[in-house]
Amino acid sequence: MKIFCLLRPNASGALLLLLGLCVTAVSAQPRYGSDRYRYGHAEDCHFYAKDQAYRYAPPGVGALGGAARGVVGGAVFGGIVGGGRGARRGAMAGAALGVIANGARNNADRDYAYRRAYDDCMDGRRR
């Protein structure tokens, strides 16, 4: 009882507003279970497609493989063009280019998976 008497009217109003916002935020969370996503609803299909895209092409996966392919390709090219020093320089440049190219490819794969999953969800199909 004394706590409520100590609070100013503005503070208690702010507390009620904050409590109302928390209740609203909790109720806006996505549903879980068998009916997590509704078919044909744009917002639900967006979250479903985003989930599927990140499962299909997670960020950062394959960077090491891209670097390895770049090292080999760059070393071979540098060795042919410039000898031993060229092979070393080509390997370093190839590793950097391999990582960059793999990152671009991963984003393209994720975008493709997102578009397919979104279209399937809007049509009422799931994979």
Contacts in CASP RR format, 6 or more apart in sequence:
PFRMAT RR
TARGET T0000
AUTHOR 0000-0000-0000
METHOD contacts of the structure
MODEL  1
MKIFCLLRPNASGALLLLLGLCVTAVSAQPRYGSDRYRYGHAEDCHFYAK
DQAYRYAPPGVGALGGAARGVVGGAVFGGIVGGGRGARRGAMAGAALGVI
ANGARNNADRDYAYRRAYDDCMDGRRR
4 12 0 8 1.000
7 15 0 8 1.000
30 36 0 8 1.000
30 37 0 8 1.000
30 44 0 8 1.000
30 47 0 8 1.000
31 37 0 8 1.000
36 48 0 8 1.000
37 44 0 8 1.000
37 45 0 8 1.000
37 47 0 8 1.000
37 48 0 8 1.000
37 121 0 8 1.000
38 44 0 8 1.000
39 45 0 8 1.000
39 121 0 8 1.000
39 122 0 8 1.000
39 124 0 8 1.000
40 121 0 8 1.000
40 122 0 8 1.000
40 123 0 8 1.000
40 124 0 8 1.000
42 122 0 8 1.000
44 121 0 8 1.000
45 118 0 8 1.000
45 121 0 8 1.000
45 122 0 8 1.000
46 118 0 8 1.000
48 117 0 8 1.000
48 118 0 8 1.000
48 121 0 8 1.000
48 126 0 8 1.000
49 113 0 8 1.000
49 114 0 8 1.000
49 115 0 8 1.000
49 117 0 8 1.000
49 118 0 8 1.000
49 121 0 8 1.000
50 114 0 8 1.000
51 117 0 8 1.000
52 113 0 8 1.000
52 114 0 8 1.000
52 117 0 8 1.000
52 127 0 8 1.000
53 110 0 8 1.000
53 111 0 8 1.000
53 113 0 8 1.000
53 114 0 8 1.000
53 117 0 8 1.000
54 110 0 8 1.000
56 109 0 8 1.000
56 110 0 8 1.000
56 113 0 8 1.000
57 106 0 8 1.000
57 109 0 8 1.000
57 110 0 8 1.000
57 113 0 8 1.000
59 106 0 8 1.000
59 110 0 8 1.000
60 103 0 8 1.000
60 106 0 8 1.000
61 106 0 8 1.000
62 102 0 8 1.000
62 106 0 8 1.000
63 99 0 8 1.000
63 102 0 8 1.000
63 103 0 8 1.000
65 102 0 8 1.000
66 98 0 8 1.000
66 99 0 8 1.000
66 101 0 8 1.000
66 102 0 8 1.000
67 95 0 8 1.000
67 98 0 8 1.000
67 99 0 8 1.000
67 102 0 8 1.000
68 95 0 8 1.000
69 98 0 8 1.000
70 91 0 8 1.000
70 94 0 8 1.000
70 95 0 8 1.000
70 97 0 8 1.000
70 98 0 8 1.000
71 91 0 8 1.000
71 94 0 8 1.000
71 95 0 8 1.000
72 91 0 8 1.000
73 90 0 8 1.000
73 91 0 8 1.000
73 94 0 8 1.000
74 87 0 8 1.000
74 90 0 8 1.000
74 91 0 8 1.000
74 93 0 8 1.000
74 94 0 8 1.000
75 87 0 8 1.000
75 88 0 8 1.000
75 90 0 8 1.000
75 91 0 8 1.000
76 87 0 8 1.000
77 90 0 8 1.000
78 84 0 8 1.000
78 86 0 8 1.000
78 87 0 8 1.000
78 89 0 8 1.000
78 90 0 8 1.000
78 91 0 8 1.000
79 86 0 8 1.000
79 87 0 8 1.000
79 90 0 8 1.000
117 127 0 8 1.000
120 126 0 8 1.000
120 127 0 8 1.000
END
